[in-house]
Amino acid sequence: MTRIFQAFRTLEVGGVIANDFPTLRVDNYPYGGVKDSGFGREGVRYAMEEMSEPRMLVINLG
């Protein structure tokens, strides 16, 4: 476990999978590369952010 956490802290990668294989996919996992190997992240949260437009409403009730 120490080596796994050390690899996760040290490597500049989009993710580390230990004791499994990269075909594991859960839709709410953030997935994507870093640096020149990727652009952003994939997954439900990131798709919702990509397709949303943040807006703000301020109401002074005082």
CHARMM internal coordinates of N, CA and C (Angstrom, degrees):
IC EDIT
DIST 1 N 1 CA 1.4488
DIST 1 CA 1 C 1.5275
ANGL 1 N 1 CA 1 C 110.45
DIST 1 C 2 N 1.3151
ANGL 1 CA 1 C 2 N 117.75
DIHE 1 N 1 CA 1 C 2 N -37.28
DIST 2 N 2 CA 1.4603
ANGL 1 C 2 N 2 CA 120.73
DIHE 1 CA 1 C 2 N 2 CA 179.70
DIST 2 CA 2 C 1.5208
ANGL 2 N 2 CA 2 C 110.57
DIHE 1 C 2 N 2 CA 2 C -60.04
DIST 2 C 3 N 1.3206
ANGL 2 CA 2 C 3 N 117.03
DIHE 2 N 2 CA 2 C 3 N -43.31
DIST 3 N 3 CA 1.4733
ANGL 2 C 3 N 3 CA 120.55
DIHE 2 CA 2 C 3 N 3 CA -179.24
DIST 3 CA 3 C 1.5304
ANGL 3 N 3 CA 3 C 111.24
DIHE 2 C 3 N 3 CA 3 C -68.38
DIST 3 C 4 N 1.3302
ANGL 3 CA 3 C 4 N 117.11
DIHE 3 N 3 CA 3 C 4 N -34.97
DIST 4 N 4 CA 1.4631
ANGL 3 C 4 N 4 CA 120.20
DIHE 3 CA 3 C 4 N 4 CA 178.37
DIST 4 CA 4 C 1.5302
ANGL 4 N 4 CA 4 C 109.86
DIHE 3 C 4 N 4 CA 4 C -64.50
DIST 4 C 5 N 1.3264
ANGL 4 CA 4 C 5 N 117.12
DIHE 4 N 4 CA 4 C 5 N -48.14
DIST 5 N 5 CA 1.4646
ANGL 4 C 5 N 5 CA 120.39
DIHE 4 CA 4 C 5 N 5 CA 179.00
DIST 5 CA 5 C 1.5254
ANGL 5 N 5 CA 5 C 111.63
DIHE 4 C 5 N 5 CA 5 C -65.05
DIST 5 C 6 N 1.3221
ANGL 5 CA 5 C 6 N 117.36
DIHE 5 N 5 CA 5 C 6 N -36.16
DIST 6 N 6 CA 1.4594
ANGL 5 C 6 N 6 CA 120.56
DIHE 5 CA 5 C 6 N 6 CA 176.75
DIST 6 CA 6 C 1.5280
ANGL 6 N 6 CA 6 C 110.31
DIHE 5 C 6 N 6 CA 6 C -63.86
DIST 6 C 7 N 1.3209
ANGL 6 CA 6 C 7 N 117.47
DIHE 6 N 6 CA 6 C 7 N -43.77
DIST 7 N 7 CA 1.4633
ANGL 6 C 7 N 7 CA 121.01
DIHE 6 CA 6 C 7 N 7 CA 177.50
DIST 7 CA 7 C 1.5179
ANGL 7 N 7 CA 7 C 110.59
DIHE 6 C 7 N 7 CA 7 C -61.79
DIST 7 C 8 N 1.3265
ANGL 7 CA 7 C 8 N 117.33
DIHE 7 N 7 CA 7 C 8 N -42.85
DIST 8 N 8 CA 1.4714
ANGL 7 C 8 N 8 CA 121.13
DIHE 7 CA 7 C 8 N 8 CA -179.56
DIST 8 CA 8 C 1.5216
ANGL 8 N 8 CA 8 C 111.07
DIHE 7 C 8 N 8 CA 8 C -62.37
DIST 8 C 9 N 1.3285
ANGL 8 CA 8 C 9 N 117.53
DIHE 8 N 8 CA 8 C 9 N -40.23
DIST 9 N 9 CA 1.4683
ANGL 8 C 9 N 9 CA 121.15
DIHE 8 CA 8 C 9 N 9 CA 179.22
DIST 9 CA 9 C 1.5196
ANGL 9 N 9 CA 9 C 111.87
DIHE 8 C 9 N 9 CA 9 C -71.94
DIST 9 C 10 N 1.3190
ANGL 9 CA 9 C 10 N 117.70
DIHE 9 N 9 CA 9 C 10 N -36.04
DIST 10 N 10 CA 1.4574
ANGL 9 C 10 N 10 CA 122.49
DIHE 9 CA 9 C 10 N 10 CA -170.51
DIST 10 CA 10 C 1.5264
ANGL 10 N 10 CA 10 C 113.72
DIHE 9 C 10 N 10 CA 10 C -86.63
DIST 10 C 11 N 1.3243
ANGL 10 CA 10 C 11 N 117.55
DIHE 10 N 10 CA 10 C 11 N -44.21
DIST 11 N 11 CA 1.4625
ANGL 10 C 11 N 11 CA 121.55
DIHE 10 CA 10 C 11 N 11 CA -174.88
DIST 11 CA 11 C 1.5238
ANGL 11 N 11 CA 11 C 111.19
DIHE 10 C 11 N 11 CA 11 C -70.39
DIST 11 C 12 N 1.3167
ANGL 11 CA 11 C 12 N 116.14
DIHE 11 N 11 CA 11 C 12 N 140.12
DIST 12 N 12 CA 1.4616
ANGL 11 C 12 N 12 CA 121.14
DIHE 11 CA 11 C 12 N 12 CA 175.39
DIST 12 CA 12 C 1.5215
ANGL 12 N 12 CA 12 C 108.33
DIHE 11 C 12 N 12 CA 12 C -99.03
DIST 12 C 13 N 1.3195
ANGL 12 CA 12 C 13 N 115.07
DIHE 12 N 12 CA 12 C 13 N 76.36
DIST 13 N 13 CA 1.4600
ANGL 12 C 13 N 13 CA 122.30
DIHE 12 CA 12 C 13 N 13 CA -176.57
DIST 13 CA 13 C 1.5214
ANGL 13 N 13 CA 13 C 109.15
DIHE 12 C 13 N 13 CA 13 C -132.97
DIST 13 C 14 N 1.3294
ANGL 13 CA 13 C 14 N 115.93
DIHE 13 N 13 CA 13 C 14 N 166.21
DIST 14 N 14 CA 1.4579
ANGL 13 C 14 N 14 CA 120.55
DIHE 13 CA 13 C 14 N 14 CA 179.87
DIST 14 CA 14 C 1.5113
ANGL 14 N 14 CA 14 C 114.14
DIHE 13 C 14 N 14 CA 14 C -73.06
DIST 14 C 15 N 1.3277
ANGL 14 CA 14 C 15 N 117.77
DIHE 14 N 14 CA 14 C 15 N -22.17
DIST 15 N 15 CA 1.4490
ANGL 14 C 15 N 15 CA 120.53
DIHE 14 CA 14 C 15 N 15 CA 179.40
DIST 15 CA 15 C 1.5141
ANGL 15 N 15 CA 15 C 111.14
DIHE 14 C 15 N 15 CA 15 C -173.61
DIST 15 C 16 N 1.3136
ANGL 15 CA 15 C 16 N 116.09
DIHE 15 N 15 CA 15 C 16 N 157.89
DIST 16 N 16 CA 1.4578
ANGL 15 C 16 N 16 CA 122.74
DIHE 15 CA 15 C 16 N 16 CA 176.25
DIST 16 CA 16 C 1.5225
ANGL 16 N 16 CA 16 C 107.18
DIHE 15 C 16 N 16 CA 16 C -124.65
DIST 16 C 17 N 1.3233
ANGL 16 CA 16 C 17 N 116.73
DIHE 16 N 16 CA 16 C 17 N 128.26
DIST 17 N 17 CA 1.4610
ANGL 16 C 17 N 17 CA 121.79
DIHE 16 CA 16 C 17 N 17 CA 175.87
DIST 17 CA 17 C 1.5179
ANGL 17 N 17 CA 17 C 106.98
DIHE 16 C 17 N 17 CA 17 C -114.74
DIST 17 C 18 N 1.3226
ANGL 17 CA 17 C 18 N 116.50
DIHE 17 N 17 CA 17 C 18 N 122.43
DIST 18 N 18 CA 1.4629
ANGL 17 C 18 N 18 CA 121.44
DIHE 17 CA 17 C 18 N 18 CA -179.55
DIST 18 CA 18 C 1.5237
ANGL 18 N 18 CA 18 C 109.26
DIHE 17 C 18 N 18 CA 18 C -112.48
DIST 18 C 19 N 1.3164
ANGL 18 CA 18 C 19 N 115.43
DIHE 18 N 18 CA 18 C 19 N 134.09
DIST 19 N 19 CA 1.4674
ANGL 18 C 19 N 19 CA 122.83
DIHE 18 CA 18 C 19 N 19 CA 177.19
DIST 19 CA 19 C 1.5271
ANGL 19 N 19 CA 19 C 113.15
DIHE 18 C 19 N 19 CA 19 C 60.25
DIST 19 C 20 N 1.3154
ANGL 19 CA 19 C 20 N 117.09
DIHE 19 N 19 CA 19 C 20 N 31.07
DIST 20 N 20 CA 1.4594
ANGL 19 C 20 N 20 CA 122.27
DIHE 19 CA 19 C 20 N 20 CA 175.00
DIST 20 CA 20 C 1.5180
ANGL 20 N 20 CA 20 C 107.39
DIHE 19 C 20 N 20 CA 20 C -152.51
DIST 20 C 21 N 1.2971
ANGL 20 CA 20 C 21 N 119.05
DIHE 20 N 20 CA 20 C 21 N -172.42
DIST 21 N 21 CA 1.4491
ANGL 20 C 21 N 21 CA 122.32
DIHE 20 CA 20 C 21 N 21 CA -176.61
DIST 21 CA 21 C 1.5277
ANGL 21 N 21 CA 21 C 109.63
DIHE 20 C 21 N 21 CA 21 C -124.64
DIST 21 C 22 N 1.3285
ANGL 21 CA 21 C 22 N 118.52
DIHE 21 N 21 CA 21 C 22 N 156.80
DIST 22 N 22 CA 1.4662
ANGL 21 C 22 N 22 CA 121.23
DIHE 21 CA 21 C 22 N 22 CA -171.17
DIST 22 CA 22 C 1.5187
ANGL 22 N 22 CA 22 C 115.83
DIHE 21 C 22 N 22 CA 22 C -71.64
DIST 22 C 23 N 1.3212
ANGL 22 CA 22 C 23 N 119.30
DIHE 22 N 22 CA 22 C 23 N -0.44
DIST 23 N 23 CA 1.4564
ANGL 22 C 23 N 23 CA 119.02
DIHE 22 CA 22 C 23 N 23 CA 176.29
DIST 23 CA 23 C 1.5240
ANGL 23 N 23 CA 23 C 111.19
DIHE 22 C 23 N 23 CA 23 C -82.54
DIST 23 C 24 N 1.3394
ANGL 23 CA 23 C 24 N 117.17
DIHE 23 N 23 CA 23 C 24 N -7.67
DIST 24 N 24 CA 1.4630
ANGL 23 C 24 N 24 CA 121.10
DIHE 23 CA 23 C 24 N 24 CA 174.23
DIST 24 CA 24 C 1.5165
ANGL 24 N 24 CA 24 C 108.03
DIHE 23 C 24 N 24 CA 24 C -60.10
DIST 24 C 25 N 1.3194
ANGL 24 CA 24 C 25 N 117.14
DIHE 24 N 24 CA 24 C 25 N 127.76
DIST 25 N 25 CA 1.4691
ANGL 24 C 25 N 25 CA 119.87
DIHE 24 CA 24 C 25 N 25 CA -179.18
DIST 25 CA 25 C 1.5221
ANGL 25 N 25 CA 25 C 108.91
DIHE 24 C 25 N 25 CA 25 C -145.95
DIST 25 C 26 N 1.2976
ANGL 25 CA 25 C 26 N 115.89
DIHE 25 N 25 CA 25 C 26 N 121.12
DIST 26 N 26 CA 1.4469
ANGL 25 C 26 N 26 CA 123.26
DIHE 25 CA 25 C 26 N 26 CA 171.49
DIST 26 CA 26 C 1.5190
ANGL 26 N 26 CA 26 C 105.38
DIHE 25 C 26 N 26 CA 26 C -119.24
DIST 26 C 27 N 1.3161
ANGL 26 CA 26 C 27 N 118.59
DIHE 26 N 26 CA 26 C 27 N 126.88
DIST 27 N 27 CA 1.4561
ANGL 26 C 27 N 27 CA 121.33
DIHE 26 CA 26 C 27 N 27 CA -170.27
DIST 27 CA 27 C 1.5173
ANGL 27 N 27 CA 27 C 115.02
DIHE 26 C 27 N 27 CA 27 C -58.48
DIST 27 C 28 N 1.3272
ANGL 27 CA 27 C 28 N 118.54
DIHE 27 N 27 CA 27 C 28 N -25.19
DIST 28 N 28 CA 1.4539
ANGL 27 C 28 N 28 CA 117.16
DIHE 27 CA 27 C 28 N 28 CA -179.61
DIST 28 CA 28 C 1.5240
ANGL 28 N 28 CA 28 C 112.80
DIHE 27 C 28 N 28 CA 28 C -89.99
DIST 28 C 29 N 1.3403
ANGL 28 CA 28 C 29 N 118.45
DIHE 28 N 28 CA 28 C 29 N 3.55
DIST 29 N 29 CA 1.4580
ANGL 28 C 29 N 29 CA 120.91
DIHE 28 CA 28 C 29 N 29 CA 173.54
DIST 29 CA 29 C 1.5268
ANGL 29 N 29 CA 29 C 108.51
DIHE 28 C 29 N 29 CA 29 C -74.63
DIST 29 C 30 N 1.3267
ANGL 29 CA 29 C 30 N 118.27
DIHE 29 N 29 CA 29 C 30 N 134.06
DIST 30 N 30 CA 1.4617
ANGL 29 C 30 N 30 CA 118.45
DIHE 29 CA 29 C 30 N 30 CA 171.02
DIST 30 CA 30 C 1.5249
ANGL 30 N 30 CA 30 C 108.26
DIHE 29 C 30 N 30 CA 30 C -71.04
DIST 30 C 31 N 1.3106
ANGL 30 CA 30 C 31 N 118.03
DIHE 30 N 30 CA 30 C 31 N 131.52
DIST 31 N 31 CA 1.4533
ANGL 30 C 31 N 31 CA 121.85
DIHE 30 CA 30 C 31 N 31 CA -175.16
DIST 31 CA 31 C 1.5107
ANGL 31 N 31 CA 31 C 108.55
DIHE 30 C 31 N 31 CA 31 C -132.66
DIST 31 C 32 N 1.3214
ANGL 31 CA 31 C 32 N 116.97
DIHE 31 N 31 CA 31 C 32 N 134.40
DIST 32 N 32 CA 1.4562
ANGL 31 C 32 N 32 CA 120.25
DIHE 31 CA 31 C 32 N 32 CA 176.57
DIST 32 CA 32 C 1.5144
ANGL 32 N 32 CA 32 C 111.01
DIHE 31 C 32 N 32 CA 32 C 159.67
DIST 32 C 33 N 1.3228
ANGL 32 CA 32 C 33 N 115.30
DIHE 32 N 32 CA 32 C 33 N 164.10
DIST 33 N 33 CA 1.4508
ANGL 32 C 33 N 33 CA 121.24
DIHE 32 CA 32 C 33 N 33 CA -178.55
DIST 33 CA 33 C 1.5161
ANGL 33 N 33 CA 33 C 111.94
DIHE 32 C 33 N 33 CA 33 C -91.25
DIST 33 C 34 N 1.3233
ANGL 33 CA 33 C 34 N 114.28
DIHE 33 N 33 CA 33 C 34 N 179.95
DIST 34 N 34 CA 1.4610
ANGL 33 C 34 N 34 CA 121.51
DIHE 33 CA 33 C 34 N 34 CA 176.82
DIST 34 CA 34 C 1.5213
ANGL 34 N 34 CA 34 C 108.88
DIHE 33 C 34 N 34 CA 34 C -126.35
DIST 34 C 35 N 1.2953
ANGL 34 CA 34 C 35 N 116.32
DIHE 34 N 34 CA 34 C 35 N 163.83
DIST 35 N 35 CA 1.4688
ANGL 34 C 35 N 35 CA 123.87
DIHE 34 CA 34 C 35 N 35 CA -179.48
DIST 35 CA 35 C 1.5333
ANGL 35 N 35 CA 35 C 109.39
DIHE 34 C 35 N 35 CA 35 C 57.00
DIST 35 C 36 N 1.3412
ANGL 35 CA 35 C 36 N 117.20
DIHE 35 N 35 CA 35 C 36 N -130.08
DIST 36 N 36 CA 1.4648
ANGL 35 C 36 N 36 CA 121.10
DIHE 35 CA 35 C 36 N 36 CA -176.53
DIST 36 CA 36 C 1.5274
ANGL 36 N 36 CA 36 C 113.22
DIHE 35 C 36 N 36 CA 36 C -80.78
DIST 36 C 37 N 1.3327
ANGL 36 CA 36 C 37 N 118.25
DIHE 36 N 36 CA 36 C 37 N -2.95
DIST 37 N 37 CA 1.4617
ANGL 36 C 37 N 37 CA 119.64
DIHE 36 CA 36 C 37 N 37 CA -176.91
DIST 37 CA 37 C 1.5221
ANGL 37 N 37 CA 37 C 113.08
DIHE 36 C 37 N 37 CA 37 C -95.52
DIST 37 C 38 N 1.3090
ANGL 37 CA 37 C 38 N 117.43
DIHE 37 N 37 CA 37 C 38 N 6.16
DIST 38 N 38 CA 1.4583
ANGL 37 C 38 N 38 CA 117.49
DIHE 37 CA 37 C 38 N 38 CA 179.66
DIST 38 CA 38 C 1.5136
ANGL 38 N 38 CA 38 C 112.26
DIHE 37 C 38 N 38 CA 38 C -168.67
DIST 38 C 39 N 1.3147
ANGL 38 CA 38 C 39 N 114.66
DIHE 38 N 38 CA 38 C 39 N 165.07
DIST 39 N 39 CA 1.4600
ANGL 38 C 39 N 39 CA 121.04
DIHE 38 CA 38 C 39 N 39 CA 177.67
DIST 39 CA 39 C 1.5194
ANGL 39 N 39 CA 39 C 107.22
DIHE 38 C 39 N 39 CA 39 C -135.33
DIST 39 C 40 N 1.3249
ANGL 39 CA 39 C 40 N 117.13
DIHE 39 N 39 CA 39 C 40 N 101.16
DIST 40 N 40 CA 1.4504
ANGL 39 C 40 N 40 CA 120.19
DIHE 39 CA 39 C 40 N 40 CA 179.18
DIST 40 CA 40 C 1.5173
ANGL 40 N 40 CA 40 C 113.02
DIHE 39 C 40 N 40 CA 40 C 77.76
DIST 40 C 41 N 1.3046
ANGL 40 CA 40 C 41 N 115.59
DIHE 40 N 40 CA 40 C 41 N -161.46
DIST 41 N 41 CA 1.4561
ANGL 40 C 41 N 41 CA 122.64
DIHE 40 CA 40 C 41 N 41 CA -177.89
DIST 41 CA 41 C 1.5201
ANGL 41 N 41 CA 41 C 110.01
DIHE 40 C 41 N 41 CA 41 C -128.98
DIST 41 C 42 N 1.3228
ANGL 41 CA 41 C 42 N 115.31
DIHE 41 N 41 CA 41 C 42 N 157.01
DIST 42 N 42 CA 1.4503
ANGL 41 C 42 N 42 CA 122.22
DIHE 41 CA 41 C 42 N 42 CA 174.34
DIST 42 CA 42 C 1.5195
ANGL 42 N 42 CA 42 C 108.48
DIHE 41 C 42 N 42 CA 42 C -114.54
DIST 42 C 43 N 1.3020
ANGL 42 CA 42 C 43 N 116.70
DIHE 42 N 42 CA 42 C 43 N 160.39
DIST 43 N 43 CA 1.4517
ANGL 42 C 43 N 43 CA 122.66
DIHE 42 CA 42 C 43 N 43 CA -179.95
DIST 43 CA 43 C 1.5183
ANGL 43 N 43 CA 43 C 109.06
DIHE 42 C 43 N 43 CA 43 C 134.07
DIST 43 C 44 N 1.3092
ANGL 43 CA 43 C 44 N 116.67
DIHE 43 N 43 CA 43 C 44 N 167.67
DIST 44 N 44 CA 1.4590
ANGL 43 C 44 N 44 CA 121.34
DIHE 43 CA 43 C 44 N 44 CA -174.01
DIST 44 CA 44 C 1.5284
ANGL 44 N 44 CA 44 C 111.63
DIHE 43 C 44 N 44 CA 44 C -57.58
DIST 44 C 45 N 1.3183
ANGL 44 CA 44 C 45 N 117.11
DIHE 44 N 44 CA 44 C 45 N -50.65
DIST 45 N 45 CA 1.4710
ANGL 44 C 45 N 45 CA 120.54
DIHE 44 CA 44 C 45 N 45 CA -178.36
DIST 45 CA 45 C 1.5225
ANGL 45 N 45 CA 45 C 111.29
DIHE 44 C 45 N 45 CA 45 C -58.54
DIST 45 C 46 N 1.3246
ANGL 45 CA 45 C 46 N 116.80
DIHE 45 N 45 CA 45 C 46 N -44.92
DIST 46 N 46 CA 1.4552
ANGL 45 C 46 N 46 CA 121.05
DIHE 45 CA 45 C 46 N 46 CA -176.23
DIST 46 CA 46 C 1.5229
ANGL 46 N 46 CA 46 C 111.31
DIHE 45 C 46 N 46 CA 46 C -71.20
DIST 46 C 47 N 1.3181
ANGL 46 CA 46 C 47 N 117.62
DIHE 46 N 46 CA 46 C 47 N -34.58
DIST 47 N 47 CA 1.4627
ANGL 46 C 47 N 47 CA 120.68
DIHE 46 CA 46 C 47 N 47 CA 175.87
DIST 47 CA 47 C 1.5278
ANGL 47 N 47 CA 47 C 110.17
DIHE 46 C 47 N 47 CA 47 C -65.67
DIST 47 C 48 N 1.3369
ANGL 47 CA 47 C 48 N 116.94
DIHE 47 N 47 CA 47 C 48 N -41.63
DIST 48 N 48 CA 1.4625
ANGL 47 C 48 N 48 CA 120.13
DIHE 47 CA 47 C 48 N 48 CA 179.07
DIST 48 CA 48 C 1.5296
ANGL 48 N 48 CA 48 C 110.59
DIHE 47 C 48 N 48 CA 48 C -64.26
DIST 48 C 49 N 1.3360
ANGL 48 CA 48 C 49 N 117.01
DIHE 48 N 48 CA 48 C 49 N -41.35
DIST 49 N 49 CA 1.4643
ANGL 48 C 49 N 49 CA 119.95
DIHE 48 CA 48 C 49 N 49 CA 177.74
DIST 49 CA 49 C 1.5262
ANGL 49 N 49 CA 49 C 111.06
DIHE 48 C 49 N 49 CA 49 C -64.13
DIST 49 C 50 N 1.3348
ANGL 49 CA 49 C 50 N 116.88
DIHE 49 N 49 CA 49 C 50 N -39.96
DIST 50 N 50 CA 1.4620
ANGL 49 C 50 N 50 CA 121.12
DIHE 49 CA 49 C 50 N 50 CA -178.60
DIST 50 CA 50 C 1.5270
ANGL 50 N 50 CA 50 C 111.70
DIHE 49 C 50 N 50 CA 50 C -65.49
DIST 50 C 51 N 1.3248
ANGL 50 CA 50 C 51 N 116.91
DIHE 50 N 50 CA 50 C 51 N -33.74
DIST 51 N 51 CA 1.4624
ANGL 50 C 51 N 51 CA 120.84
DIHE 50 CA 50 C 51 N 51 CA -176.86
DIST 51 CA 51 C 1.5276
ANGL 51 N 51 CA 51 C 112.75
DIHE 50 C 51 N 51 CA 51 C -95.71
DIST 51 C 52 N 1.3274
ANGL 51 CA 51 C 52 N 117.02
DIHE 51 N 51 CA 51 C 52 N 8.16
DIST 52 N 52 CA 1.4625
ANGL 51 C 52 N 52 CA 120.68
DIHE 51 CA 51 C 52 N 52 CA -178.63
DIST 52 CA 52 C 1.5185
ANGL 52 N 52 CA 52 C 110.79
DIHE 51 C 52 N 52 CA 52 C -113.28
DIST 52 C 53 N 1.2903
ANGL 52 CA 52 C 53 N 115.41
DIHE 52 N 52 CA 52 C 53 N 154.31
DIST 53 N 53 CA 1.4647
ANGL 52 C 53 N 53 CA 121.88
DIHE 52 CA 52 C 53 N 53 CA 174.94
DIST 53 CA 53 C 1.5253
ANGL 53 N 53 CA 53 C 107.31
DIHE 52 C 53 N 53 CA 53 C -117.29
DIST 53 C 54 N 1.3430
ANGL 53 CA 53 C 54 N 117.22
DIHE 53 N 53 CA 53 C 54 N 111.44
DIST 54 N 54 CA 1.4621
ANGL 53 C 54 N 54 CA 118.60
DIHE 53 CA 53 C 54 N 54 CA 179.40
DIST 54 CA 54 C 1.5184
ANGL 54 N 54 CA 54 C 111.28
DIHE 53 C 54 N 54 CA 54 C -63.31
DIST 54 C 55 N 1.3147
ANGL 54 CA 54 C 55 N 116.23
DIHE 54 N 54 CA 54 C 55 N 137.63
DIST 55 N 55 CA 1.4550
ANGL 54 C 55 N 55 CA 121.93
DIHE 54 CA 54 C 55 N 55 CA 179.24
DIST 55 CA 55 C 1.5263
ANGL 55 N 55 CA 55 C 108.78
DIHE 54 C 55 N 55 CA 55 C -136.64
DIST 55 C 56 N 1.3165
ANGL 55 CA 55 C 56 N 116.04
DIHE 55 N 55 CA 55 C 56 N 164.50
DIST 56 N 56 CA 1.4555
ANGL 55 C 56 N 56 CA 119.61
DIHE 55 CA 55 C 56 N 56 CA -179.55
DIST 56 CA 56 C 1.5199
ANGL 56 N 56 CA 56 C 109.28
DIHE 55 C 56 N 56 CA 56 C -138.42
DIST 56 C 57 N 1.3125
ANGL 56 CA 56 C 57 N 115.63
DIHE 56 N 56 CA 56 C 57 N 142.20
DIST 57 N 57 CA 1.4705
ANGL 56 C 57 N 57 CA 122.76
DIHE 56 CA 56 C 57 N 57 CA 175.31
DIST 57 CA 57 C 1.5128
ANGL 57 N 57 CA 57 C 106.54
DIHE 56 C 57 N 57 CA 57 C -129.61
DIST 57 C 58 N 1.3367
ANGL 57 CA 57 C 58 N 116.59
DIHE 57 N 57 CA 57 C 58 N 126.17
DIST 58 N 58 CA 1.4615
ANGL 57 C 58 N 58 CA 121.49
DIHE 57 CA 57 C 58 N 58 CA 178.15
DIST 58 CA 58 C 1.5143
ANGL 58 N 58 CA 58 C 107.30
DIHE 57 C 58 N 58 CA 58 C -118.20
DIST 58 C 59 N 1.3417
ANGL 58 CA 58 C 59 N 116.40
DIHE 58 N 58 CA 58 C 59 N 126.92
DIST 59 N 59 CA 1.4620
ANGL 58 C 59 N 59 CA 121.41
DIHE 58 CA 58 C 59 N 59 CA 178.20
DIST 59 CA 59 C 1.5200
ANGL 59 N 59 CA 59 C 107.54
DIHE 58 C 59 N 59 CA 59 C -126.54
DIST 59 C 60 N 1.3225
ANGL 59 CA 59 C 60 N 116.86
DIHE 59 N 59 CA 59 C 60 N 122.14
DIST 60 N 60 CA 1.4536
ANGL 59 C 60 N 60 CA 121.78
DIHE 59 CA 59 C 60 N 60 CA 176.00
DIST 60 CA 60 C 1.5195
ANGL 60 N 60 CA 60 C 107.14
DIHE 59 C 60 N 60 CA 60 C -94.67
DIST 60 C 61 N 1.3118
ANGL 60 CA 60 C 61 N 116.81
DIHE 60 N 60 CA 60 C 61 N 108.96
DIST 61 N 61 CA 1.4572
ANGL 60 C 61 N 61 CA 121.45
DIHE 60 CA 60 C 61 N 61 CA -177.73
DIST 61 CA 61 C 1.5347
ANGL 61 N 61 CA 61 C 111.64
DIHE 60 C 61 N 61 CA 61 C -94.49
DIST 61 C 62 N 1.3105
ANGL 61 CA 61 C 62 N 116.79
DIHE 61 N 61 CA 61 C 62 N 7.97
DIST 62 N 62 CA 1.4667
ANGL 61 C 62 N 62 CA 120.44
DIHE 61 CA 61 C 62 N 62 CA -176.29
DIST 62 CA 62 C 1.4497
ANGL 62 N 62 CA 62 C 114.99
DIHE 61 C 62 N 62 CA 62 C -89.71
END
COOR INIT
IC SEED 1 N 1 CA 1 C
IC BUILD
